[in-house]
Amino acid sequence: MEYNGWDNLETMKLAENYNNFLINEIVSRIRKEDDVIVDFGSGDGFFARQTGRLSGKRIFCIEPAANMKKYYAPEQNVLDSLEMLPDGSVDFIYSLNVLEHIENDTAIAELFYKKMKPGGILYLYLSALSCLYSSMDKKVGHYRRYSKESLKHLLKEEKWNVSELRYADFLGFFATLAFKVFGNKNGNISQGSLKFYDRFIFPFSHAADKLTGGKVVGKNIAVTATRK
């Protein structure tokens, strides 16, 4: 397979505040005892490189897209599928804006459960709210955007303890809605607009998330769960 949204992926590297936020989200959840850490849908390996550097941990990158492999450093551990790791061997799985690209996300949730140790941690950061589905979602191959209810359904109560479920990027909800209504039809992200939002708006949006507790709306949704 090949990933069609690689140009948007490159553009998103310009969003320094947003990327630093996500890196902190990952690193802050890594425990000292976590030896096997997986970046599921690692793209070009950017977040795995940063996470490994800051945590000192070895990161397994799961990335099936052939056109993404050229971006990886020689020392990075890149696998085509999570199935290649032994059952019950993984301590921590994180996945950033990936499950919305997968038609059968239920099968992936079952695979997470199968590969993770009891007590292992899962962190997902996903596109939120179907009302925001736009040309950008269509371009990069999103099958859906998530809500709290759909994630509760995905992570079955008998298999996962959900400790955190919140919307993120409060102001991004309104920016994404504006893009849907007034933006282009090809789904391309404007570098100038992205840099402006990241520098001047995202810090206030992050502060708004803290004030609202992620209970209202957001461009994204985050969930942390522990495998039973």
C-alpha positions as CSV (number, residue, x, y, z in Angstrom):
1,M,0.0,0.0,0.0
2,E,1.0,3.6,-0.3
3,Y,-0.1,6.6,1.7
4,N,-1.7,9.4,-0.4
5,G,-1.6,12.2,2.1
6,W,2.2,12.4,2.4
7,D,2.2,16.1,1.3
8,N,-0.1,17.1,4.1
9,L,2.1,15.0,6.5
10,E,5.1,17.1,5.4
11,T,3.1,20.3,5.9
12,M,2.2,19.3,9.4
13,K,5.9,19.2,10.4
14,L,5.7,23.0,10.3
15,A,3.2,22.9,13.3
16,E,5.9,23.0,16.0
17,N,3.6,23.7,19.0
18,Y,1.2,21.0,17.9
19,N,3.9,18.5,17.4
20,N,5.6,19.3,20.7
21,F,2.2,18.8,22.4
22,L,1.8,15.4,20.9
23,I,5.4,14.3,21.7
24,N,4.8,15.4,25.4
25,E,1.5,13.4,25.4
26,I,3.4,10.3,24.4
27,V,6.5,10.7,26.5
28,S,4.5,11.6,29.7
29,R,2.7,8.2,29.5
30,I,5.8,6.0,29.1
31,R,6.7,4.2,32.3
32,K,10.1,3.1,33.5
33,E,9.2,-0.5,33.1
34,D,8.0,-0.2,29.5
35,D,10.4,-2.1,27.4
36,V,8.3,-2.7,24.2
37,I,6.8,0.5,22.9
38,V,4.9,0.6,19.6
39,D,4.1,3.6,17.3
40,F,1.2,2.2,15.3
41,G,0.9,3.9,11.9
42,S,4.2,5.7,12.4
43,G,4.1,7.5,9.0
44,D,7.6,8.8,8.2
45,G,8.9,8.0,11.7
46,F,9.0,11.6,13.0
47,F,7.2,11.0,16.3
48,A,9.0,7.7,16.9
49,R,12.4,9.4,16.5
50,Q,11.5,12.3,18.9
51,T,9.9,9.9,21.4
52,G,12.9,7.6,21.4
53,R,15.4,10.5,21.8
54,L,13.5,12.0,24.8
55,S,12.6,8.7,26.5
56,G,15.7,6.7,25.8
57,K,13.4,3.8,24.8
58,R,13.4,1.6,21.8
59,I,10.3,2.3,19.6
60,F,8.9,-0.3,17.2
61,C,7.4,1.5,14.2
62,I,4.4,-0.2,12.5
63,E,4.1,1.3,9.0
64,P,2.9,-0.7,6.0
65,A,3.0,2.2,3.4
66,A,5.9,1.5,1.0
67,N,6.4,5.2,0.1
68,M,7.0,6.1,3.8
69,K,9.9,3.7,4.3
70,K,12.5,6.0,2.7
71,Y,12.2,8.5,5.6
72,Y,13.4,6.1,8.3
73,A,16.8,6.3,9.9
74,P,18.9,3.1,9.6
75,E,18.6,2.5,13.4
76,Q,14.8,2.6,13.5
77,N,12.9,-0.6,14.0
78,V,10.3,-0.7,11.2
79,L,7.7,-3.5,10.8
80,D,5.0,-3.9,8.2
81,S,2.4,-5.2,10.7
82,L,1.8,-5.4,14.4
83,E,1.2,-9.1,13.8
84,M,4.9,-9.5,13.6
85,L,5.3,-8.9,17.3
86,P,4.6,-11.8,19.8
87,D,1.2,-11.9,21.5
88,G,1.2,-10.4,25.0
89,S,4.6,-8.7,24.5
90,V,3.8,-5.0,24.2
91,D,3.9,-2.5,27.1
92,F,2.7,0.6,25.5
93,I,1.0,1.4,22.1
94,Y,0.4,4.9,20.9
95,S,-1.2,5.9,17.6
96,L,-1.6,9.4,16.3
97,N,-4.3,10.2,13.7
98,V,-4.2,6.7,12.2
99,L,-7.4,4.6,13.0
100,E,-9.6,7.0,11.0
101,H,-7.6,5.7,7.9
102,I,-8.5,2.0,8.6
103,E,-11.9,0.7,7.5
104,N,-12.1,-2.1,10.1
105,D,-11.0,-0.3,13.2
106,T,-12.6,-3.0,15.4
107,A,-10.1,-5.5,14.1
108,I,-7.3,-3.2,15.0
109,A,-8.6,-2.7,18.5
110,E,-8.7,-6.5,18.9
111,L,-5.1,-6.7,17.6
112,F,-4.0,-4.1,20.2
113,Y,-5.6,-6.2,22.9
114,K,-4.0,-9.4,21.6
115,K,-0.5,-8.0,21.4
116,M,-0.4,-6.0,24.6
117,K,0.5,-7.3,28.1
118,P,-2.1,-7.2,30.8
119,G,-1.7,-3.7,32.4
120,G,-0.3,-2.3,29.2
121,I,-1.3,1.2,28.1
122,L,-3.0,2.3,24.9
123,Y,-3.0,6.0,23.9
124,L,-4.9,7.1,20.8
125,Y,-5.1,10.7,19.4
126,L,-7.7,10.8,16.6
127,S,-9.7,13.1,14.4
128,A,-13.0,14.1,16.1
129,L,-16.6,14.6,15.2
130,S,-18.3,13.5,12.0
131,C,-19.7,17.0,11.5
132,L,-16.2,18.2,10.7
133,Y,-15.6,15.7,7.9
134,S,-14.2,17.7,5.0
135,S,-12.2,17.6,1.7
136,M,-9.1,17.1,3.8
137,D,-10.5,14.0,5.3
138,K,-11.5,12.7,1.9
139,K,-8.0,13.4,0.4
140,V,-6.1,11.5,3.1
141,G,-8.5,8.6,3.2
142,H,-10.4,9.0,6.4
143,Y,-13.2,6.6,6.9
144,R,-14.6,8.4,9.9
145,R,-14.0,10.9,12.6
146,Y,-14.5,9.8,16.2
147,S,-16.8,10.8,19.1
148,K,-16.6,9.8,22.8
149,E,-19.5,7.4,22.2
150,S,-17.8,5.6,19.2
151,L,-14.6,5.2,21.2
152,K,-16.4,3.7,24.1
153,H,-17.9,1.3,21.7
154,L,-14.5,0.5,20.1
155,L,-12.7,-0.1,23.4
156,K,-14.9,-2.8,25.0
157,E,-15.5,-2.4,28.7
158,E,-14.7,-6.0,29.4
159,K,-11.2,-5.6,27.8
160,W,-10.1,-2.1,28.6
161,N,-10.2,0.3,31.5
162,V,-10.6,3.8,30.0
163,S,-8.9,6.3,32.3
164,E,-9.1,9.4,30.0
165,L,-11.4,10.3,27.2
166,R,-11.4,14.0,26.1
167,Y,-11.7,16.3,23.2
168,A,-8.6,18.3,22.3
169,D,-7.9,21.5,20.3
170,F,-11.1,23.4,21.3
171,L,-10.5,26.3,18.9
172,G,-9.4,23.9,16.2
173,F,-13.1,22.7,16.1
174,F,-14.1,26.1,14.8
175,A,-11.1,26.4,12.4
176,T,-11.9,23.0,10.9
177,L,-15.5,23.8,10.6
178,A,-14.6,27.1,8.7
179,F,-12.3,25.1,6.4
180,K,-15.2,22.7,5.7
181,V,-17.5,25.5,4.8
182,F,-15.1,28.0,3.1
183,G,-12.0,26.0,2.3
184,N,-10.7,24.4,-0.9
185,K,-12.1,21.3,-2.4
186,N,-8.8,19.5,-3.0
187,G,-8.1,19.0,0.7
188,N,-4.7,20.6,0.7
189,I,-3.5,22.4,3.8
190,S,-2.1,25.9,3.4
191,Q,1.3,26.2,5.0
192,G,0.8,29.9,5.9
193,S,-2.5,29.2,7.6
194,L,-1.2,26.2,9.4
195,K,1.9,28.1,10.7
196,F,-0.3,31.1,11.8
197,Y,-2.7,28.8,13.6
198,D,0.1,26.8,15.3
199,R,2.0,29.9,16.5
200,F,-0.8,32.2,17.5
201,I,-4.0,30.1,18.1
202,F,-3.0,26.7,19.2
203,P,-1.5,27.8,22.5
204,F,-4.8,29.4,23.4
205,S,-6.7,26.4,22.2
206,H,-4.6,24.2,24.4
207,A,-5.4,26.5,27.4
208,A,-9.1,26.3,26.5
209,D,-8.8,22.5,26.6
210,K,-7.6,22.7,30.2
211,L,-10.4,25.0,31.2
212,T,-13.1,22.9,29.6
213,G,-11.5,19.6,30.6
214,G,-12.1,18.3,27.0
215,K,-15.8,17.9,27.8
216,V,-17.2,20.2,25.1
217,V,-15.8,19.9,21.5
218,G,-12.4,19.7,19.8
219,K,-10.8,19.0,16.4
220,N,-9.3,15.9,18.0
221,I,-10.1,13.4,20.6
222,A,-7.7,11.6,23.0
223,V,-8.2,8.3,24.9
224,T,-5.9,6.5,27.3
225,A,-6.8,2.9,28.3
226,T,-5.3,0.1,30.2
227,R,-5.6,-3.5,29.0
228,K,-7.4,-5.7,31.5
